[in-house]
Amino acid sequence: MSGKNPSAKQQAARKVQSEADRSGTGKGKARELQSEADRAAVPKHGL
């Protein structure tokens, strides 16, 4: 994730990941969303 200025997609993925971590379900989908958000951040932030 990009540190100081996460995109809306990254923030949404973080929320889904947090819920999956708490509930123990949906971890695969959360991981997929997180990866997609991180890939999308590359052009935005030049990571």
One Martini backbone bead per residue (centre of mass of N, CA, C, O) as a GRO file, in nm:
protein
   47
    1MET     BB    1   0.100   0.033   0.014
    2SER     BB    2   0.043   0.358   0.032
    3GLY     BB    3   0.108   0.554   0.276
    4LYS     BB    4  -0.024   0.867   0.287
    5ASN     BB    5  -0.198   0.819  -0.014
    6PRO     BB    6  -0.445   0.640  -0.039
    7SER     BB    7  -0.660   0.502  -0.220
    8ALA     BB    8  -0.980   0.408  -0.243
    9LYS     BB    9  -0.911   0.116  -0.314
   10GLN     BB   10  -0.720   0.070  -0.072
   11GLN     BB   11  -0.921   0.136   0.152
   12ALA     BB   12  -1.125  -0.085   0.078
   13ALA     BB   13  -0.928  -0.323   0.101
   14ARG     BB   14  -0.858  -0.278   0.398
   15LYS     BB   15  -1.145  -0.326   0.505
   16VAL     BB   16  -1.182  -0.613   0.398
   17GLN     BB   17  -0.933  -0.731   0.538
   18SER     BB   18  -1.021  -0.670   0.827
   19GLU     BB   19  -1.282  -0.836   0.822
   20ALA     BB   20  -1.145  -1.106   0.750
   21ASP     BB   21  -0.962  -1.121   0.999
   22ARG     BB   22  -1.197  -1.124   1.209
   23SER     BB   23  -1.381  -1.362   1.073
   24GLY     BB   24  -1.217  -1.574   0.866
   25THR     BB   25  -1.354  -1.466   0.603
   26GLY     BB   26  -1.256  -1.380   0.278
   27LYS     BB   27  -0.940  -1.380   0.231
   28GLY     BB   28  -0.905  -1.421  -0.073
   29LYS     BB   29  -1.058  -1.168  -0.167
   30ALA     BB   30  -0.893  -0.965  -0.006
   31ARG     BB   31  -0.621  -1.028  -0.139
   32GLU     BB   32  -0.712  -0.954  -0.425
   33LEU     BB   33  -0.786  -0.658  -0.370
   34GLN     BB   34  -0.510  -0.574  -0.263
   35SER     BB   35  -0.348  -0.636  -0.518
   36GLU     BB   36  -0.505  -0.454  -0.709
   37ALA     BB   37  -0.452  -0.189  -0.556
   38ASP     BB   38  -0.142  -0.202  -0.573
   39ARG     BB   39  -0.122  -0.206  -0.882
   40ALA     BB   40  -0.273   0.071  -0.919
   41ALA     BB   41  -0.047   0.243  -0.761
   42VAL     BB   42   0.195   0.251  -0.945
   43PRO     BB   43   0.116   0.484  -1.140
   44LYS     BB   44   0.039   0.691  -0.916
   45HIS     BB   45   0.327   0.651  -0.726
   46GLY     BB   46   0.581   0.495  -0.843
   47LEU     BB   47   0.651   0.192  -0.716
   0.00000   0.00000   0.00000
